[in-house]
Amino acid sequence: MHRHGMVFEELAVEVMAELPSDEARREVLALVELVRADPRAWPDVRDPGSVEEIREAFGWRCWIQYMPHAGAIEVREIGWSG
Protein backbone atom coordinates (compact mmCIF):
# COMPACT_ATOMS: atom_id res chain seq x y z
CA MET A 1 0.00 0.00 0.00
CA HIS A 2 1.43 3.38 -0.99
CA ARG A 3 0.27 6.82 0.07
CA HIS A 4 2.08 10.09 -0.55
CA GLY A 5 5.29 9.88 1.46
CA MET A 6 4.34 6.52 3.03
CA VAL A 7 4.88 2.86 2.27
CA PHE A 8 2.99 0.19 4.20
CA GLU A 9 4.55 -3.27 4.61
CA GLU A 10 2.31 -6.30 4.00
CA LEU A 11 1.70 -6.96 7.72
CA ALA A 12 0.66 -3.33 8.27
CA VAL A 13 -1.77 -3.54 5.33
CA GLU A 14 -3.30 -6.70 6.80
CA VAL A 15 -3.75 -5.04 10.21
CA MET A 16 -5.35 -1.96 8.59
CA ALA A 17 -7.84 -4.24 6.82
CA GLU A 18 -8.72 -5.97 10.10
CA LEU A 19 -9.25 -2.83 12.21
CA PRO A 20 -12.74 -2.81 13.74
CA SER A 21 -14.05 0.42 12.19
CA ASP A 22 -13.44 3.37 9.90
CA GLU A 23 -12.79 5.42 13.04
CA ALA A 24 -9.96 3.06 13.98
CA ARG A 25 -8.44 3.36 10.50
CA ARG A 26 -8.69 7.16 10.68
CA GLU A 27 -6.93 7.16 14.05
CA VAL A 28 -4.06 5.03 12.71
CA LEU A 29 -3.74 7.17 9.57
CA ALA A 30 -3.75 10.35 11.69
CA LEU A 31 -0.80 8.95 13.70
CA VAL A 32 0.97 8.01 10.47
CA GLU A 33 0.48 11.56 9.14
CA LEU A 34 1.81 13.02 12.39
CA VAL A 35 4.89 10.81 12.18
CA ARG A 36 5.43 11.59 8.49
CA ALA A 37 5.52 15.31 9.32
CA ASP A 38 8.38 14.80 11.83
CA PRO A 39 9.65 11.21 11.64
CA ARG A 40 12.62 11.64 13.96
CA ALA A 41 10.58 13.08 16.83
CA TRP A 42 9.79 9.54 18.04
CA PRO A 43 12.24 7.19 19.79
CA ASP A 44 14.64 4.93 17.92
CA VAL A 45 14.07 1.36 19.15
CA ARG A 46 16.50 -0.61 17.00
CA ASP A 47 18.48 -3.42 18.51
CA PRO A 48 22.14 -2.70 19.30
CA GLY A 49 24.23 -3.23 16.20
CA SER A 50 21.30 -2.92 13.79
CA VAL A 51 21.87 -0.70 10.79
CA GLU A 52 18.15 -0.10 10.14
CA GLU A 53 16.70 2.94 11.90
CA ILE A 54 13.46 1.69 13.49
CA ARG A 55 11.18 3.99 15.45
CA GLU A 56 7.88 3.63 17.29
CA ALA A 57 5.10 6.15 17.74
CA PHE A 58 2.06 5.86 19.98
CA GLY A 59 -1.44 7.27 19.68
CA TRP A 60 -4.37 7.01 22.04
CA ARG A 61 -5.38 3.45 21.00
CA CYS A 62 -2.76 2.58 18.41
CA TRP A 63 0.96 2.42 17.74
CA ILE A 64 3.14 2.06 14.68
CA GLN A 65 6.65 0.85 14.05
CA TYR A 66 8.32 2.55 11.11
CA MET A 67 11.54 3.37 9.31
CA PRO A 68 12.19 6.94 8.19
CA HIS A 69 13.51 7.40 4.66
CA ALA A 70 14.38 10.62 2.82
CA GLY A 71 11.06 12.46 2.74
CA ALA A 72 8.96 9.37 3.54
CA ILE A 73 8.29 6.68 6.12
CA GLU A 74 7.91 2.92 5.77
CA VAL A 75 5.24 1.60 8.15
CA ARG A 76 6.38 -1.86 9.21
CA GLU A 77 3.84 -2.73 11.86
CA ILE A 78 0.60 -1.39 13.32
CA GLY A 79 -0.89 -2.21 16.71
CA TRP A 80 -4.42 -1.54 17.95
CA SER A 81 -5.56 -1.72 21.56
CA GLY A 82 -9.07 -0.26 21.18
Residue pairs with C-beta under 8 A, 6 or more apart in sequence:
1 7
1 8
1 12
1 13
1 16
2 8
3 32
5 36
5 71
5 72
5 73
6 32
6 36
6 72
6 73
6 74
6 75
7 72
7 73
7 74
7 75
8 16
8 74
8 75
9 74
9 75
9 76
9 77
11 76
11 77
11 78
12 64
12 75
12 76
12 77
12 78
15 77
15 78
15 79
15 80
16 25
16 28
16 78
19 25
19 28
19 80
20 80
20 82
24 61
24 62
24 80
24 82
27 59
27 60
27 61
27 62
27 82
28 59
28 62
28 64
28 78
28 80
30 59
31 57
31 58
31 59
31 62
31 63
31 64
32 64
32 66
32 73
32 75
34 57
35 41
35 42
35 55
35 57
35 64
35 66
35 73
36 72
36 73
39 55
39 66
39 68
39 73
40 55
40 68
42 55
42 56
42 57
43 55
43 56
44 53
44 54
44 55
45 54
45 55
45 56
45 65
46 52
46 53
46 54
52 67
53 67
53 68
54 65
54 66
54 67
54 76
55 65
55 66
55 67
55 68
56 63
56 64
56 65
56 66
57 63
57 64
57 66
61 80
61 81
61 82
62 78
62 79
62 80
62 81
62 82
63 78
63 79
63 81
64 75
64 76
64 77
64 78
64 79
65 75
65 76
65 77
65 78
66 73
66 74
66 75
66 76
67 73
67 74
67 76
